[in-house]
């Protein structure tokens, strides 16, 4: 997956509706979108607000998922 596609996915994730004040629920919504957009399963160790909600952390997680194991 190239950088343009990663940027597109990150842009789509920025549009995922999230309820203010519920970071864990936001993480679940983002994970569902990630799984659909990338065709991967978000591993349990990345399935939390710390990895999926802050923009910099989300970008690191997306790049990690794209790179694979």
Secondary structure as a PSIPRED ss2 file (coil, helix, strand):
# PSIPRED VFORMAT (PSIPRED V4.0)

   1 X C   1.000  0.000  0.000
   2 X C   1.000  0.000  0.000
   3 X H   0.000  1.000  0.000
   4 X H   0.000  1.000  0.000
   5 X H   0.000  1.000  0.000
   6 X H   0.000  1.000  0.000
   7 X H   0.000  1.000  0.000
   8 X H   0.000  1.000  0.000
   9 X H   0.000  1.000  0.000
  10 X H   0.000  1.000  0.000
  11 X H   0.000  1.000  0.000
  12 X H   0.000  1.000  0.000
  13 X H   0.000  1.000  0.000
  14 X H   0.000  1.000  0.000
  15 X C   1.000  0.000  0.000
  16 X C   1.000  0.000  0.000
  17 X C   1.000  0.000  0.000
  18 X C   1.000  0.000  0.000
  19 X C   1.000  0.000  0.000
  20 X C   1.000  0.000  0.000
  21 X C   1.000  0.000  0.000
  22 X C   1.000  0.000  0.000
  23 X H   0.000  1.000  0.000
  24 X H   0.000  1.000  0.000
  25 X H   0.000  1.000  0.000
  26 X H   0.000  1.000  0.000
  27 X H   0.000  1.000  0.000
  28 X H   0.000  1.000  0.000
  29 X H   0.000  1.000  0.000
  30 X H   0.000  1.000  0.000
  31 X H   0.000  1.000  0.000
  32 X H   0.000  1.000  0.000
  33 X H   0.000  1.000  0.000
  34 X H   0.000  1.000  0.000
  35 X H   0.000  1.000  0.000
  36 X H   0.000  1.000  0.000
  37 X H   0.000  1.000  0.000
  38 X H   0.000  1.000  0.000
  39 X C   1.000  0.000  0.000
  40 X C   1.000  0.000  0.000
  41 X C   1.000  0.000  0.000
  42 X C   1.000  0.000  0.000
  43 X C   1.000  0.000  0.000
  44 X H   0.000  1.000  0.000
  45 X H   0.000  1.000  0.000
  46 X H   0.000  1.000  0.000
  47 X C   1.000  0.000  0.000
  48 X C   1.000  0.000  0.000
  49 X H   0.000  1.000  0.000
  50 X H   0.000  1.000  0.000
  51 X H   0.000  1.000  0.000
  52 X H   0.000  1.000  0.000
  53 X C   1.000  0.000  0.000
  54 X C   1.000  0.000  0.000
  55 X H   0.000  1.000  0.000
  56 X H   0.000  1.000  0.000
  57 X H   0.000  1.000  0.000
  58 X H   0.000  1.000  0.000
  59 X H   0.000  1.000  0.000
  60 X H   0.000  1.000  0.000
  61 X H   0.000  1.000  0.000
  62 X H   0.000  1.000  0.000
  63 X H   0.000  1.000  0.000
  64 X H   0.000  1.000  0.000
  65 X H   0.000  1.000  0.000
  66 X H   0.000  1.000  0.000
  67 X H   0.000  1.000  0.000
  68 X C   1.000  0.000  0.000
  69 X C   1.000  0.000  0.000
